[in-house]
């Protein structure tokens, strides 16, 4: 069933397209996504970058911070690769 507002997957481009019944609904969705991303970036996104350096002593701070950053990037990349496999 293809109704306005429902996502439609295009296997040719491998992207999901959204169609809305009105232009204002489309603009409101985009605005709320931007507000969500801005709120997340200002609140929780910094946790992975600010807290780890504070946990380590001065002598081990650079090594500990690099390990926590690498772990953060690895976990995110791994989760994204799992999501791509689920879509296939």
C-alpha positions in Angstrom: 0.0 0.0 0.0 1.6 3.3 -1.1 0.1 6.2 0.8 1.4 9.8 1.0 3.9 10.0 3.9 5.0 6.3 3.7 8.6 5.5 2.8 9.1 3.9 -0.6 12.3 1.8 -1.3 13.8 2.2 -4.8 15.9 -1.0 -5.5 17.5 0.7 -8.5 19.1 3.5 -6.5 19.1 1.6 -3.2 17.5 4.6 -1.4 14.3 5.2 0.5 12.2 8.0 -0.8 9.4 9.8 1.2 6.4 11.3 -0.4 4.3 13.7 1.6 0.7 14.9 1.0 1.7 18.6 1.3 4.8 20.8 1.1 4.3 22.0 4.6 4.4 18.4 6.0 7.7 17.9 4.1 9.2 21.2 5.5 8.0 20.3 9.0 9.7 16.9 8.9 13.0 18.4 7.7 12.8 21.1 10.4 12.2 18.5 13.1 15.1 16.4 11.9 17.4 19.4 12.0 16.2 20.2 15.5 16.7 16.7 16.7 20.3 16.5 15.3 21.1 19.9 16.8 19.8 18.9 20.2 21.7 15.6 20.1 24.9 17.3 19.0 24.7 19.8 21.9 23.9 17.3 24.6 24.9 13.7 24.2 27.2 13.7 21.2 30.1 15.2 23.2 30.1 12.4 25.7 32.3 10.1 23.6 34.8 12.9 23.2 34.8 14.8 26.5 34.6 12.2 29.2 37.3 9.7 28.2 40.2 12.2 28.4 39.0 13.1 31.9 39.2 9.4 33.0 42.9 8.9 32.3 45.9 10.3 34.1 48.0 12.9 32.3 50.6 10.4 31.4 48.2 8.0 29.7 45.7 10.5 28.4 46.8 10.6 24.8 46.9 6.8 24.5 43.6 6.3 26.4 41.8 8.9 24.4 43.0 7.5 21.1 41.8 4.0 22.1 38.4 5.3 23.2 38.0 7.3 19.9 39.0 4.3 17.8 36.6 2.1 19.8 33.8 4.6 19.2 34.4 4.7 15.5 34.7 0.9 15.3 31.5 0.3 17.1 29.6 2.8 15.0 31.0 1.4 11.8 30.2 -2.2 12.9 26.6 -1.3 13.7 26.2 0.5 10.3 27.5 -2.6 8.5 25.0 -4.8 10.4 22.2 -2.5 9.4 23.2 -2.7 5.8 23.1 -6.5 5.9 19.6 -6.5 7.5 18.3 -4.3 4.6 19.6 -6.8 2.0 
